[in-house]
């Protein structure tokens, strides 16, 4: 019986170590540059998210979104346009999400796939 309890304690500690390791690796994965491309009958867009750890804070990140897009009007590509937005995000350790403070949106990270999800848009990490 003592051996059984000992094995159960070891198993629980092992699972706890794996879980905390995964959340730590997700947080370590966050900083970087992520890219996405989209195309529709109305436009072509390239989107880049640059995420940096905030200074003097453990769970705050600075996010710069750079979008280049070309509208399609009557089947013709229009001149390239650019947009830059600056956001800040707070990492929620329990939910494993980075919530963008200005919009309320959140980013989900998938280190095993090398990507993040912003709404329905998937970005690959460079």
Secondary structure as UniProt FT lines:
FT   HELIX           2..30
FT   STRAND          32..39
FT   STRAND          43..53
FT   TURN            55..56
FT   STRAND          60..73
FT   TURN            74..75
FT   STRAND          76..77
FT   STRAND          81..92
FT   TURN            93..96
FT   STRAND          97..100
FT   TURN            101..103
FT   STRAND          106..110
FT   TURN            111..114
FT   STRAND          115..118
FT   TURN            119..120
FT   STRAND          121..125
//
